[in-house]
């Protein structure tokens, strides 16, 4: 069994308030959860209007499946919202027994 963790740094250049940011992130989080069956939440930069860091977790017996799903999540976020820039992302796979 392995746990995959992906951190995604986002820039939301068109946001001008925390309320705008929450609206955009809620939409992304809901869509990603429903489509990929992953755990996802904002984990950093909560007080910044135009920046956010999302954490995504996925559990599986297959490390390749984990990498595939988490890569698709990043791709989905990049392609589904043209008003958001993915600044960076990192995928880590942690095996455990």
Secondary structure, 3 states (H helix, E strand, C coil): CEEEEEEEEEECCCCCCHHHHHHHHHHHHHHHHHHHCCEEEEEECCCCCCEEEEEEEEEECCHHHHHHHHHHHHHHHHHHCCCCEEEEEEEEEEECC
